[in-house]
């Protein structure tokens, strides 16, 4: 059973929408260490590779994953994991006034 968990692979489908931009969707494979959980670092890297923002260079360092918590948004750190099936969380790309907020949904299969 332990071995199965380690070898398990899942496909993550990400849908991201920013104001005034067309919806963007991409998929990637993840081997979760925690059941059906996504690694924040991997997610940021894939997001940076696949999402386009006109006039902005996206790197994993300027991708900020934020989950809604009571009273606001919680920024997730690289070592964190989050549920693979998560709707309507915010990924902020860039810094300050230049930042673009994406509404993001993930699903796994």
C-alpha positions in Angstrom: 0.0 0.0 0.0 2.8 2.4 0.8 4.5 1.7 -2.5 1.3 2.4 -4.3 1.0 5.8 -2.7 4.6 6.8 -3.8 4.1 5.6 -7.4 0.7 7.1 -7.9 0.4 9.7 -10.6 -2.3 12.1 -11.2 -3.1 14.6 -13.9 -3.8 18.1 -12.6 -5.9 20.4 -14.8 -5.6 24.1 -14.1 -8.1 26.7 -15.3 -7.0 30.4 -14.8 -8.9 33.5 -15.7 -7.7 37.1 -15.2 -9.9 40.2 -15.8 -10.0 41.1 -19.4 -8.1 38.0 -20.6 -9.2 34.8 -22.2 -9.4 31.8 -19.9 -6.2 29.7 -20.0 -6.1 26.0 -19.2 -3.2 23.6 -18.9 -2.5 20.2 -17.4 0.5 18.6 -15.8 1.3 15.3 -14.0 2.0 15.2 -10.3 3.1 12.4 -8.1 1.6 13.4 -4.8 3.5 12.6 -1.6 0.3 13.4 0.3 -3.0 11.9 -1.0 -4.3 14.0 -3.9 -2.4 17.1 -2.7 -0.5 19.5 -5.0 3.0 20.8 -4.2 3.0 24.6 -4.2 6.5 24.8 -5.7 5.6 22.4 -8.6 2.4 24.3 -9.2 4.1 27.7 -9.3 6.7 26.3 -11.8 4.1 24.8 -14.1 2.0 28.0 -13.8 5.0 30.1 -14.8 5.8 27.9 -17.8 2.2 27.7 -19.2 0.4 30.9 -18.4 0.8 34.0 -20.5 0.4 37.6 -19.3 1.0 40.2 -22.1 4.2 42.2 -21.4 5.2 40.3 -18.3 7.8 37.6 -17.7 6.4 35.0 -15.4 8.8 33.1 -13.1 8.0 30.8 -10.2 9.2 33.5 -7.9 6.6 36.0 -9.0 3.7 33.5 -8.8 1.9 33.8 -5.5 -0.7 31.2 -4.5 -3.3 32.5 -2.1 -6.1 30.6 -0.4 -9.1 32.3 1.0 -9.2 32.0 4.8 -11.5 33.8 7.3 -10.7 37.5 7.1 -8.6 37.5 3.9 -6.1 35.6 1.8 -3.3 33.3 3.0 -0.2 33.1 0.9 1.1 29.5 0.5 4.8 28.9 0.8 6.9 26.6 -1.6 7.0 23.7 0.9 3.2 23.7 1.4 0.7 21.4 -0.2 -2.9 22.2 -1.0 -5.9 20.1 -2.1 -5.8 19.0 -5.7 -9.5 19.8 -6.3 -9.8 23.4 -5.3 -12.1 26.0 -6.8 -11.8 29.7 -6.9 -8.5 30.5 -5.3 -6.3 33.4 -6.3 -2.9 33.2 -8.0 -1.2 36.6 -8.1 1.4 37.1 -10.8 3.9 39.9 -10.5 4.3 42.5 -7.8 2.7 45.8 -6.7 0.7 47.8 -9.3 1.8 45.5 -12.1 0.3 42.4 -10.5 -2.4 40.4 -12.2 -4.8 38.3 -10.2 -6.1 35.0 -11.7 -9.1 33.2 -10.4 -8.0 29.6 -10.5 -9.6 26.2 -10.3 -7.8 22.9 -10.1 -9.1 19.4 -10.6 -7.3 16.0 -10.6 -7.8 12.7 -12.4 
